[in-house]
Amino acid sequence: MNDLIHLLPDAIANQIAAGEVVQRPASALKELLENAIDAHAESIQVVIKDGGKSLIQVIDDGLGMSITDARMCFERHATSKIRKSDDLFNIRTHGFRGEAMASIAAVSQVELKTKRDEDELGTLIHIESSTVKKQEPIVYQRGTSVSVKNLFCNVPARRNFLKSNAVETKHLVEEFQRVALAYPEVSFSFYQNDMELFKLAGGKLSKRIVGIFGKQYRDKLIICQEESPHINIHGYIGKPEQAKKSRGDQYFFVNNRYIKSNYLGHAVSTAFESLIGHDHHPFYVLFLEIDPKHIDINVHPTKTEIKFDDERTIYGVVRAAVKQALGAHHVVPTIDFSLDVNFTDNWSRDTEKRKEVGLENNYRTYRGPSLANKDVKGWEQLFQNDHEDRAINFDPEKESSGQQELKTFSSKVNSKEESPTNDISKPSIGTGNTFQVDNAYIITQTSSGLLIFDQQATHQRILYERYANQLDQSKGASQQCLFPQNIRLSPADFSLVMDLKEELNDLGFQLTEFGQHAILINGVPADIHITSEKILFEELLEQFKHFKNELSLNRKENLARSLAKKTSIKRGDKLQSQEMENLAGQLFACQNPNYSPEGNKTFIKLDLNKIDRFFYS
């Protein structure tokens, strides 16, 4: 019998290794950027085409490489930072060339140009699928340029699993932002399809945050710094009003390496307790400096997850640092952007300035519209009409009503003959009233008892099915904006909107690109009343990202849920009698009237027998 075990050819072994290191274009960009940083580059330029599928190019002015190093960096297990086993537990660099370069070259066409100061000529190497096609001397400036073309060209199955260009660009931007935040002293630029997305001059961390996330962060940052025998912390946190429902603007760096840590994230969230909603996430960019001997960075192939040998202590220090910064931020009205984050911390150590922070009521909330007064002749007729003809129209005047007292309104449905059926999907109405309790619940009498509706859950179900139907049929009605709204987005959000543009149009949004990272809202979905198209769209985008992070939904269902949640009636909205009857009637015309899109009950039924038992049991 022949032997079964044999060694793999290098080309196949490199492709297998590439599966762990290069999962998508953003993975390759991360490796190239870290190599440039370790080469002591002061300026790094990134060029992307077609979401990184056609081209990923990183150009730096770092040390460059010799002819031998340029060739060796494409060999498997080649490295510049590990000489002995102890080095594995004392790593502070990311890896100067080498290591990932072999994996990248195994699944793409790579062109490397490099030159050191002391060399007269530079080196050009062209590799395709781990095979060297060309190596020759060239005239080149100091530094290195690596071009990765046609990623996964020899692994079509992997290439087919890549997402749209907009989605891949979003991941590329996220990796770029992480490295740019970690090294604010380095100049960075980012070009996508020959369009400049970022041009970041080297400077202080505060300026880098503003350069990446926008000028709105300039007065929303709080300095955070703490020194302890175990760990040093510095960076910035966002003010409570800057918190969002979606994750993504949370950055931890351990020894300047970006990491993901739900454990440390929980420490920050608990420090913000009572200052933000339970479903909101604060902004932070925090740097942790710790002896590499106390961490293990090799627990994950991408090194984005690490282990601490004393996690509880780290947790406590992080929470205390954030809590202290929040307690003192109101005595620091603005941040001096001429100062580095390595500021004198006298204020942070002055116990007289540490005060408890109250809830800042600066949140900009969007109140769901209330139902318009509409003549309703009975629920039975509502079930016979087409669902679209019974769309809920909104009256803006009711939003400004200052009346808060509870009133009881008689129902016009009482004049209708009772339906003989007891089917809960088509309840018959007996003599009685329809009224609100606590501006949150609707109570109405039927022939067999009472129905109690949760007005918010009920309206969400109605709107969700309407929007889902519009997305399926690609024919959502739109109402034109009197004054088109201009919205400037982050590069990642702009890419997401461009990827969702077709579905947003199906819902009734009319969007056009309006300069770099900006869109113009010309129309919004019909039959909803809003005070600001800009606020509606921004909150819709945040809700979409929140659902995307928390739930496994396709994007059509995500959009339908997000828009329904943002435009629905809210608890606390006062309704008129006919509005309540409209709401109940439309609910029972839904395909699934029993539950909201989030799985909460829309109504409960109390029959007369159950009510009797409360008194005579």
C-alpha positions as CSV (number, residue, x, y, z in Angstrom):
1,M,0.0,0.0,0.0
2,N,1.4,3.4,-1.0
3,D,2.1,6.1,1.7
4,L,-0.6,8.6,2.1
5,I,1.2,11.6,3.8
6,H,3.3,13.9,1.7
7,L,4.5,17.5,1.8
8,L,2.5,20.2,0.1
9,P,4.1,22.2,-2.7
10,D,5.0,25.7,-1.5
11,A,2.4,27.3,-3.8
12,I,-0.4,25.4,-2.3
13,A,0.9,25.8,1.2
14,N,1.0,29.6,0.7
15,Q,-2.6,29.6,-0.6
16,I,-3.7,27.8,2.5
17,A,-1.8,30.2,4.7
18,A,-3.3,33.1,2.7
19,G,-6.8,31.9,3.8
20,E,-6.0,32.8,7.4
21,V,-4.1,36.0,6.7
22,V,-5.9,37.4,3.6
23,Q,-9.6,37.0,4.1
24,R,-10.5,40.1,2.0
25,P,-8.9,43.2,0.5
26,A,-8.9,44.9,3.9
27,S,-6.8,42.1,5.4
28,A,-4.1,42.7,2.8
29,L,-4.2,46.5,3.3
30,K,-3.8,46.0,7.1
31,E,-0.6,44.0,6.6
32,L,0.9,46.5,4.1
33,L,0.1,49.5,6.3
34,E,1.7,47.8,9.3
35,N,4.8,47.0,7.3
36,A,5.1,50.6,6.3
37,I,4.8,51.8,9.9
38,D,7.5,49.4,11.0
39,A,9.7,50.8,8.3
40,H,9.5,54.1,10.1
41,A,7.6,55.8,7.4
42,E,6.6,59.5,7.9
43,S,4.2,59.6,5.0
44,I,2.0,56.8,3.7
45,Q,-0.2,56.9,0.6
46,V,-3.0,54.3,-0.1
47,V,-4.5,53.8,-3.5
48,I,-7.6,51.6,-4.0
49,K,-9.5,50.6,-7.1
50,D,-12.7,48.6,-7.3
51,G,-13.0,47.9,-3.6
52,G,-9.4,46.6,-3.6
53,K,-10.2,43.8,-6.0
54,S,-8.3,45.4,-8.9
55,L,-5.6,47.3,-6.9
56,I,-4.3,47.9,-3.4
57,Q,-1.2,50.0,-3.4
58,V,0.7,51.3,-0.4
59,I,3.5,53.8,-0.9
60,D,5.8,54.8,2.0
61,D,8.9,56.9,2.5
62,G,10.4,54.4,5.1
63,L,13.7,52.7,5.3
64,G,13.4,50.6,2.1
65,M,14.9,47.2,1.6
66,S,18.1,45.8,0.2
67,I,18.0,43.5,-2.8
68,T,18.3,40.4,-0.5
69,D,15.5,41.6,1.9
70,A,13.3,42.4,-1.0
71,R,13.5,38.9,-2.3
72,M,13.4,37.2,1.1
73,C,10.3,39.0,2.3
74,F,8.2,36.8,-0.1
75,E,9.5,33.6,1.4
76,R,7.4,31.6,3.9
77,H,8.2,32.1,7.6
78,A,10.5,35.1,6.7
79,T,10.5,37.7,9.5
80,S,12.5,40.6,10.8
81,K,11.3,40.6,14.4
82,I,11.7,37.1,15.8
83,R,15.0,35.5,16.4
84,K,14.3,33.2,19.4
85,S,11.2,31.8,21.1
86,D,11.3,34.5,23.9
87,D,10.7,37.2,21.2
88,L,7.2,35.8,20.8
89,F,6.3,37.3,24.2
90,N,8.0,40.6,23.7
91,I,6.6,41.9,20.4
92,R,6.1,45.6,20.0
93,T,6.4,45.9,16.2
94,H,3.9,44.7,13.6
95,G,6.3,42.9,11.3
96,F,8.8,44.6,8.9
97,R,7.8,43.2,5.5
98,G,8.0,39.4,5.4
99,E,5.4,37.0,7.0
100,A,2.1,38.1,5.3
101,M,3.9,39.0,2.0
102,A,4.2,35.4,1.0
103,S,0.5,34.8,1.6
104,I,-0.5,37.9,-0.3
105,A,1.7,37.0,-3.2
106,A,0.2,33.5,-3.3
107,V,-3.3,34.8,-4.3
108,S,-2.5,37.9,-6.4
109,Q,-0.1,39.7,-8.7
110,V,2.4,41.7,-6.6
111,E,4.8,44.4,-7.7
112,L,7.4,45.6,-5.2
113,K,9.6,48.7,-5.7
114,T,12.0,49.6,-2.9
115,K,15.3,51.4,-2.2
116,R,17.4,52.3,0.7
117,D,19.2,55.6,1.2
118,E,22.6,54.0,0.9
119,D,21.9,52.2,-2.3
120,E,22.4,53.7,-5.8
121,L,19.6,51.8,-7.4
122,G,16.4,50.3,-6.1
123,T,14.8,46.9,-6.7
124,L,11.8,45.8,-8.7
125,I,10.2,42.4,-8.1
126,H,7.1,41.1,-9.9
127,I,5.4,38.0,-8.5
128,E,2.3,36.1,-9.6
129,S,0.8,33.3,-7.6
130,S,4.1,32.8,-5.7
131,T,6.2,32.6,-8.9
132,V,8.8,35.3,-9.5
133,K,8.2,36.7,-13.0
134,K,10.7,39.6,-12.9
135,Q,13.5,41.0,-10.7
136,E,15.6,43.9,-11.8
137,P,17.3,47.1,-10.6
138,I,15.4,50.4,-11.1
139,V,15.7,54.1,-10.3
140,Y,13.5,54.8,-7.3
141,Q,13.3,57.1,-4.4
142,R,13.9,56.1,-0.8
143,G,11.0,54.0,0.5
144,T,8.8,51.1,-0.7
145,S,5.8,50.7,-3.0
146,V,3.7,47.5,-2.9
147,S,1.0,47.0,-5.5
148,V,-1.4,44.1,-5.1
149,K,-3.4,43.5,-8.2
150,N,-6.3,41.1,-9.0
151,L,-6.6,39.7,-5.5
152,F,-7.7,36.0,-5.5
153,C,-7.2,35.9,-9.3
154,N,-6.1,32.2,-9.0
155,V,-8.7,31.3,-6.4
156,P,-12.0,32.1,-8.1
157,A,-14.1,30.6,-5.3
158,R,-12.6,33.0,-2.8
159,R,-13.1,35.9,-5.2
160,N,-16.8,35.0,-5.6
161,F,-17.3,35.4,-1.9
162,L,-16.2,39.0,-1.9
163,K,-19.0,41.6,-1.3
164,S,-19.8,44.5,-3.5
165,N,-17.2,47.2,-4.1
166,A,-19.0,49.6,-1.7
167,V,-18.9,47.0,1.1
168,E,-15.3,46.1,0.5
169,T,-14.4,49.8,0.4
170,K,-16.1,50.2,3.8
171,H,-13.8,47.5,5.3
172,L,-10.8,49.1,3.7
173,V,-11.6,52.5,5.1
174,E,-12.1,50.9,8.6
175,E,-8.6,49.3,8.5
176,F,-7.1,52.5,7.2
177,Q,-8.7,54.5,10.1
178,R,-7.4,52.1,12.7
179,V,-3.8,52.5,11.6
180,A,-4.2,56.2,11.1
181,L,-5.5,56.7,14.6
182,A,-2.8,54.6,16.1
183,Y,0.0,56.8,14.5
184,P,-1.3,60.4,14.4
185,E,2.3,61.6,13.9
186,V,2.4,59.9,10.5
187,S,0.9,61.6,7.4
188,F,-1.7,59.5,5.5
189,S,-3.6,59.8,2.3
190,F,-6.3,57.5,0.9
191,Y,-7.5,57.5,-2.8
192,Q,-10.4,55.4,-4.0
193,N,-10.8,55.2,-7.8
194,D,-8.6,58.3,-8.2
195,M,-10.8,60.2,-5.7
196,E,-9.2,61.5,-2.5
197,L,-11.1,60.3,0.6
198,F,-8.6,61.3,3.2
199,K,-5.6,63.6,3.5
200,L,-4.3,63.6,7.0
201,A,-1.3,65.6,8.1
202,G,0.8,64.3,10.9
203,G,0.0,65.9,14.3
204,K,-1.7,65.4,17.5
205,L,-4.3,62.7,18.3
206,S,-7.1,65.2,18.7
207,K,-6.5,66.6,15.2
208,R,-6.4,63.1,13.8
209,I,-9.8,62.2,15.3
210,V,-11.3,65.4,13.9
211,G,-9.6,64.7,10.5
212,I,-11.1,61.2,10.3
213,F,-14.5,61.6,11.9
214,G,-15.4,65.2,11.1
215,K,-15.4,68.7,12.6
216,Q,-18.5,67.8,14.7
217,Y,-16.1,65.9,17.0
218,R,-14.0,69.0,17.7
219,D,-16.0,70.1,20.8
220,K,-17.2,66.6,21.7
221,L,-14.0,65.1,23.0
222,I,-13.0,64.5,26.6
223,I,-9.4,63.9,27.6
224,C,-8.8,60.6,29.4
225,Q,-5.5,59.7,31.0
226,E,-4.5,57.4,33.9
227,E,-1.2,56.0,35.1
228,S,-0.9,52.9,37.3
229,P,1.8,50.4,38.1
230,H,0.1,47.9,35.8
231,I,-1.0,50.0,32.8
232,N,-1.0,53.5,31.4
233,I,-4.0,54.8,29.6
234,H,-4.4,57.9,27.4
235,G,-6.7,59.0,24.7
236,Y,-10.1,60.6,24.3
237,I,-13.7,59.6,25.0
238,G,-16.8,61.3,23.4
239,K,-19.3,63.3,25.4
240,P,-22.5,61.4,26.3
241,E,-24.6,63.2,23.6
242,Q,-22.1,61.8,21.0
243,A,-23.2,58.1,21.8
244,K,-24.9,56.2,19.0
245,K,-27.0,53.1,18.7
246,S,-24.6,51.5,16.3
247,R,-21.2,50.2,17.2
248,G,-18.1,51.0,15.2
249,D,-16.7,54.2,16.8
250,Q,-15.0,52.4,19.6
251,Y,-11.2,51.9,19.4
252,F,-8.8,50.2,21.8
253,F,-5.1,50.1,21.1
254,V,-2.7,48.0,23.2
255,N,0.9,49.1,22.6
256,N,-0.4,50.9,19.5
257,R,-2.0,47.7,18.1
258,Y,-5.7,47.8,17.4
259,I,-7.6,45.2,19.4
260,K,-11.2,44.1,19.9
261,S,-12.3,43.5,23.4
262,N,-15.9,43.2,24.6
263,Y,-14.6,42.9,28.1
264,L,-12.8,46.3,28.1
265,G,-15.7,47.7,26.1
266,H,-18.0,46.8,29.0
267,A,-15.7,48.6,31.4
268,V,-16.2,51.8,29.4
269,S,-19.9,51.3,29.0
270,T,-20.4,50.9,32.8
271,A,-18.5,54.1,33.3
272,F,-21.1,55.8,31.1
273,E,-23.9,54.2,33.1
274,S,-27.0,56.5,33.5
275,L,-25.4,59.1,31.1
276,I,-26.5,57.3,27.9
277,G,-29.3,54.9,26.9
278,H,-28.8,51.2,27.5
279,D,-28.8,50.6,23.8
280,H,-26.3,53.3,23.0
281,H,-22.5,53.0,22.6
282,P,-20.0,55.8,23.5
283,F,-17.3,57.0,21.3
284,Y,-13.7,56.4,22.5
285,V,-10.1,56.2,21.2
286,L,-8.1,54.7,24.1
287,F,-4.4,53.7,24.1
288,L,-3.2,51.1,26.7
289,E,0.5,50.8,27.4
290,I,1.5,47.6,29.1
291,D,4.5,45.4,29.3
292,P,4.3,42.8,26.4
293,K,5.2,40.1,28.9
294,H,1.7,40.5,30.5
295,I,-0.2,39.9,27.2
296,D,-0.5,37.3,24.6
297,I,-1.2,38.7,21.1
298,N,-1.1,35.3,19.3
299,V,-4.5,34.0,20.3
300,H,-6.0,35.1,17.0
301,P,-4.6,34.9,13.4
302,T,-5.3,38.6,12.8
303,K,-4.0,39.5,16.3
304,T,-7.1,41.7,16.9
305,E,-7.8,39.7,20.1
306,I,-5.3,39.4,22.9
307,K,-5.3,38.0,26.4
308,F,-4.2,39.8,29.6
309,D,-2.7,37.9,32.5
310,D,-4.7,40.1,34.9
311,E,-7.9,41.1,33.2
312,R,-9.7,42.2,36.3
313,T,-7.1,44.8,37.2
314,I,-7.1,46.1,33.6
315,Y,-10.9,46.3,33.7
316,G,-10.9,48.3,36.9
317,V,-8.2,50.8,35.7
318,V,-10.0,51.4,32.4
319,R,-13.4,51.9,34.1
320,A,-11.9,54.3,36.7
321,A,-10.0,56.3,34.1
322,V,-13.2,56.9,32.0
323,K,-15.3,57.6,35.1
324,Q,-12.8,60.2,36.3
325,A,-12.7,61.9,32.9
326,L,-16.4,62.1,32.8
327,G,-16.5,63.5,36.3
328,A,-14.1,66.3,35.4
329,H,-15.0,67.1,31.8
330,H,-17.4,70.0,32.7
331,V,-14.5,72.0,34.2
332,V,-12.6,71.6,30.9
333,P,-14.8,73.6,28.5
334,T,-12.8,73.0,25.3
335,I,-9.8,71.0,24.2
336,D,-6.6,72.9,23.2
337,F,-5.8,71.3,19.9
338,S,-2.3,72.7,20.1
339,L,-1.6,70.2,22.9
340,D,-0.8,66.6,22.5
341,V,-2.7,63.9,24.4
342,N,0.4,63.6,26.6
343,F,-0.7,66.6,28.6
344,T,0.0,67.6,32.1
345,D,-2.6,65.9,34.2
346,N,-2.8,68.2,37.2
347,W,-6.6,68.7,36.6
348,S,-7.2,64.9,36.6
349,R,-5.5,64.5,39.9
350,D,-7.2,67.4,41.7
351,T,-9.9,65.6,43.8
352,E,-11.8,68.9,44.2
353,K,-12.6,68.9,40.5
354,R,-14.0,65.4,40.4
355,K,-17.7,65.8,40.4
356,E,-20.6,63.5,39.6
357,V,-21.8,64.1,36.1
358,G,-25.5,64.5,35.6
359,L,-27.4,63.4,32.6
360,E,-26.9,65.8,29.7
361,N,-30.2,66.2,28.0
362,N,-28.7,67.2,24.7
363,Y,-29.9,64.3,22.6
364,R,-31.7,65.2,19.4
365,T,-34.6,62.8,19.3
366,Y,-37.1,62.2,16.5
367,R,-40.7,61.9,17.7
368,G,-42.8,59.6,15.6
369,P,-45.7,61.3,13.9
370,S,-49.2,60.9,15.2
371,L,-52.2,59.7,13.2
372,A,-54.4,62.1,11.4
373,N,-58.0,62.5,12.2
374,K,-59.8,60.3,9.7
375,D,-63.5,59.3,9.3
376,V,-63.8,55.6,10.2
377,K,-67.1,53.8,9.7
378,G,-66.1,50.6,11.3
379,W,-63.4,48.0,11.5
380,E,-65.4,45.6,9.3
381,Q,-65.2,48.0,6.4
382,L,-61.5,48.4,7.1
383,F,-60.9,44.7,6.5
384,Q,-62.6,44.9,3.1
385,N,-60.5,47.9,1.8
386,D,-57.1,47.6,0.2
387,H,-54.2,48.0,2.7
388,E,-52.7,50.9,0.8
389,D,-55.9,52.9,0.8
390,R,-55.9,52.8,4.6
391,A,-52.4,54.3,4.9
392,I,-51.9,56.4,8.0
393,N,-51.7,60.2,7.2
394,F,-50.1,62.4,9.7
395,D,-51.1,65.8,11.0
396,P,-48.1,68.0,12.2
397,E,-50.4,70.2,14.3
398,K,-51.1,67.4,16.7
399,E,-47.4,67.1,17.5
400,S,-47.4,70.6,19.0
401,S,-50.4,70.0,21.2
402,G,-49.6,70.8,24.8
403,Q,-52.6,69.0,26.3
404,Q,-51.5,66.2,28.6
405,E,-54.7,65.2,30.5
406,L,-56.3,61.9,29.7
407,K,-59.7,62.1,27.9
408,T,-62.2,59.5,26.9
409,F,-63.6,59.6,23.4
410,S,-66.6,57.8,22.2
411,S,-66.1,55.4,19.2
412,K,-68.0,55.9,16.0
413,V,-67.8,52.2,15.5
414,N,-70.4,51.7,18.2
415,S,-73.1,52.6,15.8
416,K,-72.2,49.6,13.6
417,E,-73.9,46.3,14.0
418,E,-71.8,43.7,16.0
419,S,-70.1,41.1,14.0
420,P,-71.2,37.6,14.8
421,T,-67.7,36.2,14.7
422,N,-65.4,36.0,17.7
423,D,-62.3,35.6,15.5
424,I,-59.6,37.7,17.1
425,S,-58.2,38.8,13.7
426,K,-61.6,40.5,13.0
427,P,-62.9,41.5,16.4
428,S,-66.4,42.8,16.7
429,I,-67.1,46.0,18.6
430,G,-69.6,46.2,21.3
431,T,-70.9,49.3,23.0
432,G,-68.1,51.1,24.8
433,N,-65.2,53.6,24.4
434,T,-61.8,53.6,22.8
435,F,-59.3,55.5,24.9
436,Q,-55.6,55.7,25.8
437,V,-53.8,54.8,29.1
438,D,-50.6,56.7,29.9
439,N,-50.4,57.8,26.2
440,A,-48.9,54.3,25.6
441,Y,-51.8,51.8,25.4
442,I,-55.1,51.8,23.5
443,I,-58.0,50.1,25.1
444,T,-61.2,49.3,23.3
445,Q,-64.3,47.1,24.0
446,T,-65.3,44.2,21.8
447,S,-68.4,42.0,22.1
448,S,-66.4,39.5,24.2
449,G,-64.2,41.7,26.4
450,L,-61.4,44.2,26.0
451,L,-58.5,44.6,23.6
452,I,-55.3,46.4,24.9
453,F,-52.9,47.6,22.2
454,D,-49.3,48.7,22.6
455,Q,-49.5,51.7,20.3
456,Q,-45.8,51.7,19.4
457,A,-45.5,48.0,18.7
458,T,-48.8,48.1,16.7
459,H,-47.7,51.0,14.5
460,Q,-44.2,49.4,13.9
461,R,-45.9,46.2,12.6
462,I,-48.1,48.2,10.2
463,L,-45.2,50.2,8.9
464,Y,-42.9,47.3,8.7
465,E,-45.2,45.3,6.4
466,R,-45.9,48.4,4.3
467,Y,-42.1,49.1,3.8
468,A,-41.3,45.4,3.2
469,N,-44.0,45.3,0.5
470,Q,-42.6,48.4,-1.1
471,L,-39.1,46.9,-1.2
472,D,-40.3,43.7,-2.7
473,Q,-42.3,45.5,-5.4
474,S,-39.8,48.3,-5.9
475,K,-42.4,51.0,-6.0
476,G,-42.4,53.1,-2.8
477,A,-44.0,56.5,-3.2
478,S,-42.0,59.6,-2.6
479,Q,-42.7,63.2,-1.5
480,Q,-40.5,65.9,-2.7
481,C,-38.6,68.0,-0.2
482,L,-39.4,71.7,-0.3
483,F,-35.8,72.4,0.4
484,P,-33.3,69.6,-0.4
485,Q,-31.2,68.6,2.6
486,N,-27.4,68.3,2.3
487,I,-25.8,65.6,4.5
488,R,-22.1,65.1,5.0
489,L,-21.2,61.6,5.9
490,S,-18.1,59.7,7.1
491,P,-16.4,57.8,4.3
492,A,-17.6,54.5,5.7
493,D,-21.2,55.7,6.0
494,F,-21.0,57.2,2.5
495,S,-19.9,53.9,1.1
496,L,-22.8,52.2,2.9
497,V,-25.4,54.6,1.6
498,M,-24.1,54.1,-2.0
499,D,-24.4,50.4,-1.5
500,L,-28.0,50.8,-0.3
501,K,-29.0,53.4,-2.8
502,E,-31.3,51.1,-4.8
503,E,-33.2,49.9,-1.8
504,L,-33.5,53.4,-0.4
505,N,-34.9,54.5,-3.7
506,D,-37.5,51.7,-3.5
507,L,-38.6,53.0,-0.1
508,G,-39.1,56.5,-1.5
509,F,-35.8,58.3,-0.7
510,Q,-34.5,60.3,-3.6
511,L,-30.7,60.8,-3.1
512,T,-28.0,62.3,-5.3
513,E,-24.3,62.5,-4.6
514,F,-23.3,66.1,-3.7
515,G,-19.5,66.4,-3.5
516,Q,-17.1,64.3,-1.5
517,H,-18.8,62.1,1.1
518,A,-22.0,64.2,0.8
519,I,-25.5,63.4,-0.4
520,L,-28.5,65.6,-1.2
521,I,-31.9,64.4,-0.1
522,N,-34.5,65.5,-2.7
523,G,-37.4,63.3,-1.5
524,V,-38.4,61.0,1.3
525,P,-41.1,58.3,1.7
526,A,-44.6,59.5,1.3
527,D,-47.3,59.3,4.1
528,I,-44.9,60.2,6.9
529,H,-44.6,63.5,8.6
530,I,-41.2,64.6,9.7
531,T,-39.7,67.8,11.1
532,S,-36.3,67.2,9.5
533,E,-35.4,65.0,6.5
534,K,-31.7,65.2,7.7
535,I,-32.5,63.9,11.2
536,L,-34.7,61.1,9.8
537,F,-32.0,59.9,7.4
538,E,-29.2,60.1,9.9
539,E,-31.2,58.1,12.5
540,L,-32.3,55.6,9.9
541,L,-28.7,55.0,9.0
542,E,-27.7,54.6,12.7
543,Q,-30.6,52.2,13.2
544,F,-29.6,50.1,10.2
545,K,-26.0,49.8,11.4
546,H,-27.3,48.8,14.9
547,F,-29.5,46.1,13.5
548,K,-26.7,45.0,11.2
549,N,-24.3,44.5,14.2
550,E,-26.9,42.9,16.5
551,L,-29.1,40.8,14.2
552,S,-28.6,38.5,11.2
553,L,-31.0,40.2,8.7
554,N,-30.8,40.7,5.0
555,R,-30.6,44.4,4.1
556,K,-34.2,44.7,2.8
557,E,-35.7,43.4,6.1
558,N,-33.2,45.5,8.0
559,L,-34.2,48.7,6.1
560,A,-37.9,47.9,6.6
561,R,-37.4,47.4,10.3
562,S,-35.2,50.4,10.7
563,L,-37.5,52.8,8.9
564,A,-40.6,51.4,10.7
565,K,-38.9,51.9,14.1
566,K,-37.9,55.5,13.3
567,T,-41.2,56.7,11.8
568,S,-43.6,54.9,14.1
569,I,-45.8,56.4,16.8
570,K,-43.9,56.4,20.1
571,R,-45.0,55.9,23.7
572,G,-46.2,59.2,25.0
573,D,-47.8,60.4,21.7
574,K,-51.4,61.5,22.4
575,L,-53.9,60.1,19.9
576,Q,-57.5,61.0,19.0
577,S,-60.3,58.4,19.1
578,Q,-60.5,57.9,15.4
579,E,-56.7,57.7,15.1
580,M,-56.8,54.8,17.6
581,E,-59.5,53.1,15.7
582,N,-57.6,53.5,12.4
583,L,-54.5,52.0,14.1
584,A,-56.4,48.9,15.4
585,G,-58.1,48.4,12.1
586,Q,-54.9,48.5,10.1
587,L,-53.2,46.1,12.5
588,F,-55.7,43.3,11.9
589,A,-55.2,43.8,8.2
590,C,-51.5,42.8,8.6
591,Q,-50.3,39.3,7.7
592,N,-48.9,38.9,11.2
593,P,-50.8,41.2,13.6
594,N,-49.9,39.5,16.8
595,Y,-46.3,40.7,17.1
596,S,-44.1,43.7,16.3
597,P,-41.0,43.2,14.0
598,E,-38.9,42.9,17.2
599,G,-41.1,40.1,18.5
600,N,-43.1,42.1,21.1
601,K,-46.8,41.5,21.5
602,T,-48.9,44.2,19.7
603,F,-52.1,43.5,21.8
604,I,-53.6,41.3,24.4
605,K,-57.2,40.2,24.8
606,L,-59.1,40.1,28.1
607,D,-62.3,38.2,27.7
608,L,-65.3,38.8,30.0
609,N,-64.7,35.4,31.8
610,K,-61.2,36.4,32.7
611,I,-62.3,39.8,33.9
612,D,-65.0,38.1,36.0
613,R,-62.4,35.9,37.7
614,F,-60.5,39.0,38.9
615,F,-63.5,39.8,41.1
616,Y,-65.4,36.6,41.7
617,S,-62.7,33.9,41.9
